[in-house]
Amino acid sequence: MIRLKRPYQLLLMVLLLFAGLTGCNDSNPAPAPGSMRGVIRPAGAVRAVQTTSNNVNTSATPDPVTGAFTLPDLPPGSYVLGFRPAAGYREPTAQAYTVKSGQTTDAGTVDAVRDGSFRSGSVNWNADGAARAVTDLLGYADATGHRFAFSALSLDLNAPVVTADRLQINLDGVFTGVGDYAIGGAAGSSAVYGRGVSSQSTVTYRSGTASTGTLRVLTYDAEAGTMTGTFSLTLPAETGSGSVSITNGTFSLRF
């Protein structure tokens, strides 16, 4: 039987203890991270995606051409996936996901919808036979929210007498896309026309309780953000007598 001297016995015990601890660590390795992926549709509608777990945020930028995004190296656990929309789009609803060790969680296709605000377009009409074309346009179109409105300004600075005409049409709570809409005489639909000449006060014409015209939406594509249509109106003066006849109205809008 071999007897070890005490110093060697102590060294052997230390080595055995270290080996035991190493073996324990190897038997309980840290879980491998997971990841998350998905696709934004349409591409470019979201500037960034972000996961949040235990107040820790991880973000990524979707591919501007394909809309694909990947969030790598996520510790296993529960996450909330949020979105930062690009201008002109609504924020998609945040979703909850679970990331598992060594696996990729697929968030699928995330659809982003436009907020409906007009980005460009044309509006033309005749007012008592005089042609008008828009020089300034504001408004929105949202069939999901049943809202449509525009305010179109026609400003003629080259005429002998400067004229400024503004047409406003509003469909609140009744807009659903392609179709015919009565202006005036129906809840939520209205029109206002303002006519100014040089320094004179503006004369205002306004729809009343009786139907005063029709707006027809010929095309409406929420995903492409385009719409076209026509309109014609006869609006009585807000005060006093008289009216304005608006004919041959057309619009082509991008939102």
C-alpha angles and dihedrals in degrees: 000000000000115000119203122213115245097257090054091047091055091048091051092050091051091050092049091048092050091049090051093051091048090052091051091052093050092052092057107042121174111267115263115252123252133209143218132223139178147144130253115217121233098026112242094029093107124048096196143359122214136191122206126197126160089348091303115124129203120183139188137181117238117234107268092220104039101021090227119146136183130195107195134189098030117164111237112270146083120317140184113218113210135179140218107209125217120242111290095027135095121238110261115235114270115247134206120231138172120227116206128202113276093358136107117231111214113216090186122209117341113203118212120195129205119255090230098240112145113250098179142337148126133262122185134175146150119246111200087335097311116118118239129188126188119255097172127029134186131169149087142243121210119161092179091058091037092236132132129161140150137183112201122188121200110193121181111192095165097062118101086248116036111240131191122189123181124191122194124186123180132188106179118180095352106071114110104156128262113032147076121295126193113225113219125003092061131085112261097014123103144143135203128191124193123191123191129179119195109299095343120115117266118260112220127208120190138185115247139192092300123074108264103178149327137265114201121198107206099178133013125175113175094185095050091038097230137125139167135190151136137246143187128186143173111202125188120226113267090229129021124358132314136068142217123238115213114193140165091028116174135171137188113184140180120203 
